[in-house]
Structures are given as C-alpha cells and as structure tokens.
Amino acid sequence: AAAAAEEQEAMETRAKSNVYKTFDLFEAVETDGSLTETEKERKLRELNDAKEEADMATAKAEEAAARLRAEASAAVARSREAVRIAEALSTIAEQSKSTALQLKLDVEAQNAIAMRG
C-alpha cells in the first residue's frame, strides 16, 4: 500500500511537471515574434495534438497500473487464503495423528486385557 501511494505521488508529480512544460511550450509559440499567425496556429495545433496523445497514453498507463495493482491485491489475497488453508490442513493432520495414536494405544490396551483374560 505504501509503495502504491509513493507510485501515485510520483505519477502526480510527473504529471504536474509535464503540465508546466506544456504551458511553457504553448507560451513560447504564442510569444514567438518570428512566426506568422498561420505558423503559430499550426504549431499550436501540433502541440495540442501531442498533448492529447500524451494525455491518452497517460490515461492508458494509469488504467494498466490500476489493473496490475488490483491483480496483485487479488494474488496477495489468494496467497493469504492458501496459507490459512495449509495451516488448517496441518492442524487436521496433527489431530488425525493424535487420534490414530490414541486408537493404537486403545487397541494395545484391549489386546493386553484380552491376553490376560
């Protein structure tokens, strides 16, 4: 859980950093006096397209990360359940061993009584 929180915080920090970089790029194009209005519009469209692609890639990565976290959580839950089952089976085996030993002692005692009688 702590690792997931750290991962989430790192992703948010990268996203914020990328937002500032994107705004800087847009501002640089807007304030570039050497570009004509048509060139500015074209560059701004290109930047906007690149930003949308990056946003989609980020969304896909976040979905994949969420899916992997869910799968990992499910695997951990299955592992914990397997440990509980193994412990229960071990307890049952110990009880069976104890019961078998008690039955053996009972049979030996009955045999001893029968031989005396």
CNS distance restraints for C-alpha pairs under 8 A (distance, minus, plus):
assign (resid   1 and name CA) (resid   5 and name CA) 6.22 0.50 0.50
assign (resid   2 and name CA) (resid   6 and name CA) 6.17 0.50 0.50
assign (resid   3 and name CA) (resid   7 and name CA) 6.03 0.50 0.50
assign (resid   4 and name CA) (resid   8 and name CA) 6.06 0.50 0.50
assign (resid   4 and name CA) (resid  69 and name CA) 7.92 0.50 0.50
assign (resid   5 and name CA) (resid   9 and name CA) 6.12 0.50 0.50
assign (resid   6 and name CA) (resid  10 and name CA) 6.13 0.50 0.50
assign (resid   7 and name CA) (resid  11 and name CA) 6.18 0.50 0.50
assign (resid   8 and name CA) (resid  12 and name CA) 6.20 0.50 0.50
assign (resid   9 and name CA) (resid  13 and name CA) 6.16 0.50 0.50
assign (resid  10 and name CA) (resid  14 and name CA) 6.18 0.50 0.50
assign (resid  11 and name CA) (resid  15 and name CA) 6.07 0.50 0.50
assign (resid  12 and name CA) (resid  16 and name CA) 6.14 0.50 0.50
assign (resid  13 and name CA) (resid  17 and name CA) 6.16 0.50 0.50
assign (resid  14 and name CA) (resid  18 and name CA) 6.07 0.50 0.50
assign (resid  15 and name CA) (resid  19 and name CA) 6.17 0.50 0.50
assign (resid  16 and name CA) (resid  20 and name CA) 6.44 0.50 0.50
assign (resid  17 and name CA) (resid  21 and name CA) 6.33 0.50 0.50
assign (resid  18 and name CA) (resid  22 and name CA) 6.04 0.50 0.50
assign (resid  19 and name CA) (resid  23 and name CA) 6.22 0.50 0.50
assign (resid  20 and name CA) (resid  24 and name CA) 6.12 0.50 0.50
assign (resid  21 and name CA) (resid  25 and name CA) 6.24 0.50 0.50
assign (resid  22 and name CA) (resid  26 and name CA) 6.25 0.50 0.50
assign (resid  22 and name CA) (resid  51 and name CA) 7.46 0.50 0.50
assign (resid  23 and name CA) (resid  27 and name CA) 5.99 0.50 0.50
assign (resid  24 and name CA) (resid  28 and name CA) 5.98 0.50 0.50
assign (resid  25 and name CA) (resid  29 and name CA) 6.33 0.50 0.50
assign (resid  25 and name CA) (resid  47 and name CA) 7.81 0.50 0.50
assign (resid  26 and name CA) (resid  30 and name CA) 6.16 0.50 0.50
assign (resid  26 and name CA) (resid  44 and name CA) 6.57 0.50 0.50
assign (resid  26 and name CA) (resid  47 and name CA) 7.20 0.50 0.50
assign (resid  27 and name CA) (resid  31 and name CA) 6.06 0.50 0.50
assign (resid  28 and name CA) (resid  32 and name CA) 5.94 0.50 0.50
assign (resid  29 and name CA) (resid  35 and name CA) 8.00 0.50 0.50
assign (resid  29 and name CA) (resid  40 and name CA) 6.19 0.50 0.50
assign (resid  29 and name CA) (resid  43 and name CA) 7.09 0.50 0.50
assign (resid  29 and name CA) (resid  44 and name CA) 7.00 0.50 0.50
assign (resid  30 and name CA) (resid  40 and name CA) 6.70 0.50 0.50
assign (resid  35 and name CA) (resid  39 and name CA) 5.69 0.50 0.50
assign (resid  35 and name CA) (resid  40 and name CA) 5.97 0.50 0.50
assign (resid  36 and name CA) (resid  40 and name CA) 6.13 0.50 0.50
assign (resid  37 and name CA) (resid  41 and name CA) 6.11 0.50 0.50
assign (resid  38 and name CA) (resid  42 and name CA) 6.17 0.50 0.50
assign (resid  39 and name CA) (resid  43 and name CA) 6.08 0.50 0.50
assign (resid  40 and name CA) (resid  44 and name CA) 5.93 0.50 0.50
assign (resid  41 and name CA) (resid  45 and name CA) 6.05 0.50 0.50
assign (resid  42 and name CA) (resid  46 and name CA) 6.21 0.50 0.50
assign (resid  43 and name CA) (resid  47 and name CA) 6.09 0.50 0.50
assign (resid  44 and name CA) (resid  48 and name CA) 5.98 0.50 0.50
assign (resid  45 and name CA) (resid  49 and name CA) 6.03 0.50 0.50
assign (resid  46 and name CA) (resid  50 and name CA) 6.11 0.50 0.50
assign (resid  47 and name CA) (resid  51 and name CA) 6.03 0.50 0.50
assign (resid  48 and name CA) (resid  52 and name CA) 6.14 0.50 0.50
assign (resid  49 and name CA) (resid  53 and name CA) 6.21 0.50 0.50
assign (resid  50 and name CA) (resid  54 and name CA) 6.12 0.50 0.50
assign (resid  51 and name CA) (resid  55 and name CA) 6.04 0.50 0.50
assign (resid  52 and name CA) (resid  56 and name CA) 6.15 0.50 0.50
assign (resid  53 and name CA) (resid  57 and name CA) 6.13 0.50 0.50
assign (resid  54 and name CA) (resid  58 and name CA) 6.01 0.50 0.50
assign (resid  55 and name CA) (resid  59 and name CA) 6.12 0.50 0.50
assign (resid  56 and name CA) (resid  60 and name CA) 6.18 0.50 0.50
assign (resid  57 and name CA) (resid  61 and name CA) 6.09 0.50 0.50
assign (resid  58 and name CA) (resid  62 and name CA) 6.07 0.50 0.50
assign (resid  59 and name CA) (resid  63 and name CA) 6.14 0.50 0.50
assign (resid  60 and name CA) (resid  64 and name CA) 6.11 0.50 0.50
assign (resid  61 and name CA) (resid  65 and name CA) 6.04 0.50 0.50
assign (resid  62 and name CA) (resid  66 and name CA) 6.06 0.50 0.50
assign (resid  63 and name CA) (resid  67 and name CA) 6.10 0.50 0.50
assign (resid  64 and name CA) (resid  68 and name CA) 6.09 0.50 0.50
assign (resid  65 and name CA) (resid  69 and name CA) 6.08 0.50 0.50
assign (resid  66 and name CA) (resid  70 and name CA) 6.17 0.50 0.50
assign (resid  67 and name CA) (resid  71 and name CA) 6.17 0.50 0.50
assign (resid  68 and name CA) (resid  72 and name CA) 6.02 0.50 0.50
assign (resid  69 and name CA) (resid  73 and name CA) 6.08 0.50 0.50
assign (resid  70 and name CA) (resid  74 and name CA) 6.16 0.50 0.50
assign (resid  71 and name CA) (resid  75 and name CA) 6.12 0.50 0.50
assign (resid  72 and name CA) (resid  76 and name CA) 6.14 0.50 0.50
assign (resid  73 and name CA) (resid  77 and name CA) 6.18 0.50 0.50
assign (resid  74 and name CA) (resid  78 and name CA) 6.14 0.50 0.50
assign (resid  75 and name CA) (resid  79 and name CA) 6.06 0.50 0.50
assign (resid  76 and name CA) (resid  80 and name CA) 6.15 0.50 0.50
assign (resid  77 and name CA) (resid  81 and name CA) 6.18 0.50 0.50
assign (resid  78 and name CA) (resid  82 and name CA) 6.10 0.50 0.50
assign (resid  79 and name CA) (resid  83 and name CA) 6.28 0.50 0.50
assign (resid  80 and name CA) (resid  84 and name CA) 6.31 0.50 0.50
assign (resid  81 and name CA) (resid  85 and name CA) 6.16 0.50 0.50
assign (resid  82 and name CA) (resid  86 and name CA) 6.07 0.50 0.50
assign (resid  83 and name CA) (resid  87 and name CA) 6.12 0.50 0.50
assign (resid  84 and name CA) (resid  88 and name CA) 6.17 0.50 0.50
assign (resid  85 and name CA) (resid  89 and name CA) 6.09 0.50 0.50
assign (resid  86 and name CA) (resid  90 and name CA) 6.08 0.50 0.50
assign (resid  87 and name CA) (resid  91 and name CA) 6.21 0.50 0.50
assign (resid  88 and name CA) (resid  92 and name CA) 6.20 0.50 0.50
assign (resid  89 and name CA) (resid  93 and name CA) 6.06 0.50 0.50
assign (resid  90 and name CA) (resid  94 and name CA) 6.20 0.50 0.50
assign (resid  91 and name CA) (resid  95 and name CA) 6.20 0.50 0.50
assign (resid  92 and name CA) (resid  96 and name CA) 6.04 0.50 0.50
assign (resid  93 and name CA) (resid  97 and name CA) 6.09 0.50 0.50
assign (resid  94 and name CA) (resid  98 and name CA) 6.15 0.50 0.50
assign (resid  95 and name CA) (resid  99 and name CA) 6.04 0.50 0.50
assign (resid  96 and name CA) (resid 100 and name CA) 6.01 0.50 0.50
assign (resid  97 and name CA) (resid 101 and name CA) 6.14 0.50 0.50
assign (resid  98 and name CA) (resid 102 and name CA) 6.19 0.50 0.50
assign (resid  99 and name CA) (resid 103 and name CA) 6.16 0.50 0.50
assign (resid 100 and name CA) (resid 104 and name CA) 6.14 0.50 0.50
assign (resid 101 and name CA) (resid 105 and name CA) 6.23 0.50 0.50
assign (resid 102 and name CA) (resid 106 and name CA) 6.12 0.50 0.50
assign (resid 103 and name CA) (resid 107 and name CA) 6.11 0.50 0.50
assign (resid 104 and name CA) (resid 108 and name CA) 6.15 0.50 0.50
assign (resid 105 and name CA) (resid 109 and name CA) 6.05 0.50 0.50
assign (resid 106 and name CA) (resid 110 and name CA) 6.14 0.50 0.50
assign (resid 107 and name CA) (resid 111 and name CA) 6.05 0.50 0.50
assign (resid 108 and name CA) (resid 112 and name CA) 6.09 0.50 0.50
assign (resid 109 and name CA) (resid 113 and name CA) 6.20 0.50 0.50
assign (resid 110 and name CA) (resid 114 and name CA) 6.04 0.50 0.50
assign (resid 111 and name CA) (resid 115 and name CA) 6.08 0.50 0.50
assign (resid 112 and name CA) (resid 116 and name CA) 6.34 0.50 0.50
assign (resid 113 and name CA) (resid 117 and name CA) 6.15 0.50 0.50
